Amino acid sequence: MNLLEVFIILGSIVGSVLFSGGVLWMIFINWMTGFTALGIGSTVIVITMLVALIYYMWEVYHDGEKH
């Protein structure tokens, strides 16, 4: 497991926690703060998904050969 795979795993965990925590915070405590956490969590999830997509596409198609 290399550093990029660790980044993808941690990014998905952090993004999911921020997203779900933001939803709960928005419902129960403060609307604006929860919405900010939800937005940050969504951003982290989207960036992590794009990095994972590019990384795994590169893993499959690099050097012009399929595995």
Order of alpha helices (4+ residues) and beta strands (2+ residues): alpha-alpha
